[in-house]
Amino acid sequence: MMLSMFILWIIVFVGIFVRQRWATPLAIVTIAWTLVLLRMHMTDPIPLNF
């Protein structure tokens, strides 16, 4: 799961580097996927209030 996020970000950065039009929508999808994965994996019951 986390590997898919890493691969998507690599594709986004390559797309931005070569100035492709599909990079922007893919970046938005990748941000959403990253937030979904973080929400699924950040289930620690200990609150981190500093």
PyMOL Python script that loads the backbone (N, CA, C, O; Angstrom):
from pymol import cmd

cmd.read_pdbstr("""\
ATOM      1  N   MET A   1       0.827  -1.197   0.000  1.00  0.00           N
ATOM      2  CA  MET A   1       0.000   0.000   0.000  1.00  0.00           C
ATOM      3  C   MET A   1       0.869   1.258   0.000  1.00  0.00           C
ATOM      4  O   MET A   1       0.685   2.165  -0.812  1.00  0.00           O
ATOM      5  N   MET A   2       1.805   1.284   0.921  1.00  0.00           N
ATOM      6  CA  MET A   2       2.659   2.461   0.976  1.00  0.00           C
ATOM      7  C   MET A   2       3.565   2.543  -0.248  1.00  0.00           C
ATOM      8  O   MET A   2       3.953   3.634  -0.665  1.00  0.00           O
ATOM      9  N   LEU A   3       3.901   1.392  -0.823  1.00  0.00           N
ATOM     10  CA  LEU A   3       4.704   1.381  -2.035  1.00  0.00           C
ATOM     11  C   LEU A   3       3.943   2.023  -3.191  1.00  0.00           C
ATOM     12  O   LEU A   3       4.541   2.696  -4.030  1.00  0.00           O
ATOM     13  N   SER A   4       2.631   1.819  -3.240  1.00  0.00           N
ATOM     14  CA  SER A   4       1.834   2.454  -4.298  1.00  0.00           C
ATOM     15  C   SER A   4       1.875   3.969  -4.180  1.00  0.00           C
ATOM     16  O   SER A   4       1.925   4.670  -5.191  1.00  0.00           O
ATOM     17  N   MET A   5       1.854   4.478  -2.957  1.00  0.00           N
ATOM     18  CA  MET A   5       1.949   5.926  -2.761  1.00  0.00           C
ATOM     19  C   MET A   5       3.306   6.430  -3.241  1.00  0.00           C
ATOM     20  O   MET A   5       3.387   7.469  -3.897  1.00  0.00           O
ATOM     21  N   PHE A   6       4.363   5.706  -2.919  1.00  0.00           N
ATOM     22  CA  PHE A   6       5.708   6.096  -3.321  1.00  0.00           C
ATOM     23  C   PHE A   6       5.843   6.101  -4.841  1.00  0.00           C
ATOM     24  O   PHE A   6       6.416   7.027  -5.414  1.00  0.00           O
ATOM     25  N   ILE A   7       5.314   5.068  -5.491  1.00  0.00           N
ATOM     26  CA  ILE A   7       5.399   4.982  -6.950  1.00  0.00           C
ATOM     27  C   ILE A   7       4.581   6.092  -7.607  1.00  0.00           C
ATOM     28  O   ILE A   7       5.019   6.683  -8.593  1.00  0.00           O
ATOM     29  N   LEU A   8       3.388   6.380  -7.062  1.00  0.00           N
ATOM     30  CA  LEU A   8       2.575   7.467  -7.618  1.00  0.00           C
ATOM     31  C   LEU A   8       3.291   8.803  -7.519  1.00  0.00           C
ATOM     32  O   LEU A   8       3.242   9.598  -8.459  1.00  0.00           O
ATOM     33  N   TRP A   9       3.965   9.071  -6.384  1.00  0.00           N
ATOM     34  CA  TRP A   9       4.678  10.335  -6.246  1.00  0.00           C
ATOM     35  C   TRP A   9       5.849  10.431  -7.218  1.00  0.00           C
ATOM     36  O   TRP A   9       6.138  11.509  -7.738  1.00  0.00           O
ATOM     37  N   ILE A  10       6.526   9.303  -7.467  1.00  0.00           N
ATOM     38  CA  ILE A  10       7.609   9.311  -8.450  1.00  0.00           C
ATOM     39  C   ILE A  10       7.056   9.653  -9.832  1.00  0.00           C
ATOM     40  O   ILE A  10       7.645  10.455 -10.557  1.00  0.00           O
ATOM     41  N   ILE A  11       5.924   9.045 -10.200  1.00  0.00           N
ATOM     42  CA  ILE A  11       5.311   9.326 -11.501  1.00  0.00           C
ATOM     43  C   ILE A  11       4.896  10.785 -11.602  1.00  0.00           C
ATOM     44  O   ILE A  11       5.061  11.408 -12.651  1.00  0.00           O
ATOM     45  N   VAL A  12       4.352  11.340 -10.506  1.00  0.00           N
ATOM     46  CA  VAL A  12       3.956  12.754 -10.508  1.00  0.00           C
ATOM     47  C   VAL A  12       5.176  13.647 -10.716  1.00  0.00           C
ATOM     48  O   VAL A  12       5.128  14.575 -11.524  1.00  0.00           O
ATOM     49  N   PHE A  13       6.257  13.384 -10.005  1.00  0.00           N
ATOM     50  CA  PHE A  13       7.439  14.236 -10.154  1.00  0.00           C
ATOM     51  C   PHE A  13       8.063  14.119 -11.536  1.00  0.00           C
ATOM     52  O   PHE A  13       8.558  15.107 -12.077  1.00  0.00           O
ATOM     53  N   VAL A  14       8.044  12.922 -12.113  1.00  0.00           N
ATOM     54  CA  VAL A  14       8.544  12.763 -13.483  1.00  0.00           C
ATOM     55  C   VAL A  14       7.645  13.523 -14.454  1.00  0.00           C
ATOM     56  O   VAL A  14       8.138  14.190 -15.364  1.00  0.00           O
ATOM     57  N   GLY A  15       6.336  13.426 -14.266  1.00  0.00           N
ATOM     58  CA  GLY A  15       5.405  14.154 -15.122  1.00  0.00           C
ATOM     59  C   GLY A  15       5.572  15.654 -15.032  1.00  0.00           C
ATOM     60  O   GLY A  15       5.481  16.351 -16.042  1.00  0.00           O
ATOM     61  N   ILE A  16       5.817  16.162 -13.827  1.00  0.00           N
ATOM     62  CA  ILE A  16       6.060  17.597 -13.675  1.00  0.00           C
ATOM     63  C   ILE A  16       7.383  17.986 -14.334  1.00  0.00           C
ATOM     64  O   ILE A  16       7.483  19.042 -14.960  1.00  0.00           O
ATOM     65  N   PHE A  17       8.386  17.140 -14.192  1.00  0.00           N
ATOM     66  CA  PHE A  17       9.702  17.435 -14.753  1.00  0.00           C
ATOM     67  C   PHE A  17       9.669  17.499 -16.276  1.00  0.00           C
ATOM     68  O   PHE A  17      10.338  18.341 -16.875  1.00  0.00           O
ATOM     69  N   VAL A  18       8.897  16.617 -16.907  1.00  0.00           N
ATOM     70  CA  VAL A  18       8.822  16.627 -18.372  1.00  0.00           C
ATOM     71  C   VAL A  18       7.631  17.444 -18.881  1.00  0.00           C
ATOM     72  O   VAL A  18       7.322  17.423 -20.073  1.00  0.00           O
ATOM     73  N   ARG A  19       6.974  18.155 -17.982  1.00  0.00           N
ATOM     74  CA  ARG A  19       5.898  19.106 -18.284  1.00  0.00           C
ATOM     75  C   ARG A  19       4.738  18.479 -19.029  1.00  0.00           C
ATOM     76  O   ARG A  19       4.330  18.949 -20.091  1.00  0.00           O
ATOM     77  N   GLN A  20       4.213  17.407 -18.451  1.00  0.00           N
ATOM     78  CA  GLN A  20       3.039  16.747 -19.021  1.00  0.00           C
ATOM     79  C   GLN A  20       1.772  17.312 -18.390  1.00  0.00           C
ATOM     80  O   GLN A  20       1.770  17.707 -17.224  1.00  0.00           O
ATOM     81  N   ARG A  21       0.701  17.345 -19.169  1.00  0.00           N
ATOM     82  CA  ARG A  21      -0.560  17.906 -18.678  1.00  0.00           C
ATOM     83  C   ARG A  21      -1.245  16.992 -17.671  1.00  0.00           C
ATOM     84  O   ARG A  21      -2.032  17.469 -16.853  1.00  0.00           O
ATOM     85  N   TRP A  22      -0.967  15.696 -17.710  1.00  0.00           N
ATOM     86  CA  TRP A  22      -1.619  14.756 -16.809  1.00  0.00           C
ATOM     87  C   TRP A  22      -1.017  14.780 -15.417  1.00  0.00           C
ATOM     88  O   TRP A  22      -1.536  14.127 -14.513  1.00  0.00           O
ATOM     89  N   ALA A  23       0.059  15.514 -15.226  1.00  0.00           N
ATOM     90  CA  ALA A  23       0.738  15.519 -13.928  1.00  0.00           C
ATOM     91  C   ALA A  23      -0.112  16.200 -12.848  1.00  0.00           C
ATOM     92  O   ALA A  23      -0.128  15.751 -11.702  1.00  0.00           O
ATOM     93  N   THR A  24      -0.808  17.268 -13.202  1.00  0.00           N
ATOM     94  CA  THR A  24      -1.600  17.990 -12.204  1.00  0.00           C
ATOM     95  C   THR A  24      -2.778  17.161 -11.689  1.00  0.00           C
ATOM     96  O   THR A  24      -2.941  17.052 -10.473  1.00  0.00           O
ATOM     97  N   PRO A  25      -3.609  16.569 -12.562  1.00  0.00           N
ATOM     98  CA  PRO A  25      -4.690  15.727 -12.020  1.00  0.00           C
ATOM     99  C   PRO A  25      -4.160  14.517 -11.259  1.00  0.00           C
ATOM    100  O   PRO A  25      -4.742  14.105 -10.255  1.00  0.00           O
ATOM    101  N   LEU A  26      -3.052  13.948 -11.739  1.00  0.00           N
ATOM    102  CA  LEU A  26      -2.480  12.803 -11.030  1.00  0.00           C
ATOM    103  C   LEU A  26      -1.948  13.228  -9.663  1.00  0.00           C
ATOM    104  O   LEU A  26      -2.012  12.453  -8.708  1.00  0.00           O
ATOM    105  N   ALA A  27      -1.422  14.452  -9.559  1.00  0.00           N
ATOM    106  CA  ALA A  27      -0.952  14.950  -8.263  1.00  0.00           C
ATOM    107  C   ALA A  27      -2.116  15.078  -7.282  1.00  0.00           C
ATOM    108  O   ALA A  27      -1.968  14.762  -6.102  1.00  0.00           O
ATOM    109  N   ILE A  28      -3.263  15.534  -7.759  1.00  0.00           N
ATOM    110  CA  ILE A  28      -4.436  15.667  -6.886  1.00  0.00           C
ATOM    111  C   ILE A  28      -4.906  14.291  -6.424  1.00  0.00           C
ATOM    112  O   ILE A  28      -5.250  14.111  -5.256  1.00  0.00           O
ATOM    113  N   VAL A  29      -4.920  13.321  -7.338  1.00  0.00           N
ATOM    114  CA  VAL A  29      -5.303  11.958  -6.978  1.00  0.00           C
ATOM    115  C   VAL A  29      -4.300  11.369  -5.989  1.00  0.00           C
ATOM    116  O   VAL A  29      -4.684  10.676  -5.048  1.00  0.00           O
ATOM    117  N   THR A  30      -3.021  11.645  -6.204  1.00  0.00           N
ATOM    118  CA  THR A  30      -1.986  11.113  -5.325  1.00  0.00           C
ATOM    119  C   THR A  30      -2.074  11.725  -3.935  1.00  0.00           C
ATOM    120  O   THR A  30      -1.855  11.032  -2.942  1.00  0.00           O
ATOM    121  N   ILE A  31      -2.389  13.006  -3.848  1.00  0.00           N
ATOM    122  CA  ILE A  31      -2.579  13.645  -2.537  1.00  0.00           C
ATOM    123  C   ILE A  31      -3.751  12.981  -1.809  1.00  0.00           C
ATOM    124  O   ILE A  31      -3.667  12.701  -0.613  1.00  0.00           O
ATOM    125  N   ALA A  32      -4.839  12.734  -2.534  1.00  0.00           N
ATOM    126  CA  ALA A  32      -5.995  12.083  -1.912  1.00  0.00           C
ATOM    127  C   ALA A  32      -5.630  10.675  -1.447  1.00  0.00           C
ATOM    128  O   ALA A  32      -6.016  10.272  -0.350  1.00  0.00           O
ATOM    129  N   TRP A  33      -4.891   9.919  -2.267  1.00  0.00           N
ATOM    130  CA  TRP A  33      -4.485   8.561  -1.900  1.00  0.00           C
ATOM    131  C   TRP A  33      -3.556   8.584  -0.690  1.00  0.00           C
ATOM    132  O   TRP A  33      -3.647   7.722   0.184  1.00  0.00           O
ATOM    133  N   THR A  34      -2.658   9.576  -0.642  1.00  0.00           N
ATOM    134  CA  THR A  34      -1.761   9.714   0.511  1.00  0.00           C
ATOM    135  C   THR A  34      -2.563   9.980   1.785  1.00  0.00           C
ATOM    136  O   THR A  34      -2.279   9.397   2.831  1.00  0.00           O
ATOM    137  N   LEU A  35      -3.557  10.853   1.700  1.00  0.00           N
ATOM    138  CA  LEU A  35      -4.382  11.145   2.873  1.00  0.00           C
ATOM    139  C   LEU A  35      -5.175   9.920   3.317  1.00  0.00           C
ATOM    140  O   LEU A  35      -5.339   9.688   4.515  1.00  0.00           O
ATOM    141  N   VAL A  36      -5.671   9.133   2.353  1.00  0.00           N
ATOM    142  CA  VAL A  36      -6.399   7.903   2.699  1.00  0.00           C
ATOM    143  C   VAL A  36      -5.469   6.933   3.417  1.00  0.00           C
ATOM    144  O   VAL A  36      -5.833   6.360   4.444  1.00  0.00           O
ATOM    145  N   LEU A  37      -4.272   6.752   2.876  1.00  0.00           N
ATOM    146  CA  LEU A  37      -3.327   5.828   3.505  1.00  0.00           C
ATOM    147  C   LEU A  37      -2.905   6.304   4.888  1.00  0.00           C
ATOM    148  O   LEU A  37      -2.786   5.500   5.813  1.00  0.00           O
ATOM    149  N   LEU A  38      -2.680   7.598   5.035  1.00  0.00           N
ATOM    150  CA  LEU A  38      -2.313   8.116   6.356  1.00  0.00           C
ATOM    151  C   LEU A  38      -3.452   7.931   7.348  1.00  0.00           C
ATOM    152  O   LEU A  38      -3.218   7.594   8.508  1.00  0.00           O
ATOM    153  N   ARG A  39      -4.677   8.149   6.899  1.00  0.00           N
ATOM    154  CA  ARG A  39      -5.838   7.976   7.782  1.00  0.00           C
ATOM    155  C   ARG A  39      -5.960   6.509   8.215  1.00  0.00           C
ATOM    156  O   ARG A  39      -6.309   6.222   9.360  1.00  0.00           O
ATOM    157  N   MET A  40      -5.671   5.583   7.286  1.00  0.00           N
ATOM    158  CA  MET A  40      -5.777   4.163   7.617  1.00  0.00           C
ATOM    159  C   MET A  40      -4.663   3.711   8.552  1.00  0.00           C
ATOM    160  O   MET A  40      -4.891   2.856   9.408  1.00  0.00           O
ATOM    161  N   HIS A  41      -3.470   4.262   8.407  1.00  0.00           N
ATOM    162  CA  HIS A  41      -2.331   3.775   9.171  1.00  0.00           C
ATOM    163  C   HIS A  41      -2.064   4.557  10.454  1.00  0.00           C
ATOM    164  O   HIS A  41      -1.339   4.077  11.326  1.00  0.00           O
ATOM    165  N   MET A  42      -2.629   5.732  10.583  1.00  0.00           N
ATOM    166  CA  MET A  42      -2.412   6.525  11.794  1.00  0.00           C
ATOM    167  C   MET A  42      -3.555   6.267  12.774  1.00  0.00           C
ATOM    168  O   MET A  42      -4.369   7.153  13.035  1.00  0.00           O
ATOM    169  N   THR A  43      -3.611   5.064  13.307  1.00  0.00           N
ATOM    170  CA  THR A  43      -4.690   4.691  14.211  1.00  0.00           C
ATOM    171  C   THR A  43      -4.188   4.476  15.634  1.00  0.00           C
ATOM    172  O   THR A  43      -4.791   3.722  16.397  1.00  0.00           O
ATOM    173  N   ASP A  44      -3.108   5.121  15.988  1.00  0.00           N
ATOM    174  CA  ASP A  44      -2.556   4.987  17.312  1.00  0.00           C
ATOM    175  C   ASP A  44      -3.487   5.666  18.325  1.00  0.00           C
ATOM    176  O   ASP A  44      -3.847   6.828  18.133  1.00  0.00           O
ATOM    177  N   PRO A  45      -3.882   4.974  19.389  1.00  0.00           N
ATOM    178  CA  PRO A  45      -4.808   5.579  20.349  1.00  0.00           C
ATOM    179  C   PRO A  45      -4.154   6.626  21.250  1.00  0.00           C
ATOM    180  O   PRO A  45      -4.853   7.333  21.976  1.00  0.00           O
ATOM    181  N   ILE A  46      -2.840   6.735  21.215  1.00  0.00           N
ATOM    182  CA  ILE A  46      -2.159   7.713  22.063  1.00  0.00           C
ATOM    183  C   ILE A  46      -2.183   9.079  21.387  1.00  0.00           C
ATOM    184  O   ILE A  46      -1.619   9.238  20.304  1.00  0.00           O
ATOM    185  N   PRO A  47      -2.829  10.073  22.010  1.00  0.00           N
ATOM    186  CA  PRO A  47      -2.839  11.402  21.403  1.00  0.00           C
ATOM    187  C   PRO A  47      -1.462  12.055  21.519  1.00  0.00           C
ATOM    188  O   PRO A  47      -0.793  11.952  22.548  1.00  0.00           O
ATOM    189  N   LEU A  48      -1.056  12.725  20.445  1.00  0.00           N
ATOM    190  CA  LEU A  48       0.258  13.372  20.425  1.00  0.00           C
ATOM    191  C   LEU A  48       0.076  14.876  20.620  1.00  0.00           C
ATOM    192  O   LEU A  48       0.325  15.667  19.710  1.00  0.00           O
ATOM    193  N   ASN A  49      -0.363  15.257  21.818  1.00  0.00           N
ATOM    194  CA  ASN A  49      -0.528  16.681  22.130  1.00  0.00           C
ATOM    195  C   ASN A  49       0.720  17.187  22.835  1.00  0.00           C
ATOM    196  O   ASN A  49       1.047  16.738  23.933  1.00  0.00           O
ATOM    197  N   PHE A  50       1.387  18.087  22.224  1.00  0.00           N
ATOM    198  CA  PHE A  50       2.617  18.630  22.822  1.00  0.00           C
ATOM    199  C   PHE A  50       2.339  19.971  23.464  1.00  0.00           C
ATOM    200  O   PHE A  50       3.247  20.589  24.020  1.00  0.00           O
TER     201      PHE A  50
END
""", "prot")
cmd.dss("prot")
cmd.show_as("cartoon", "prot")
cmd.util.cbc("prot")
cmd.orient("prot")
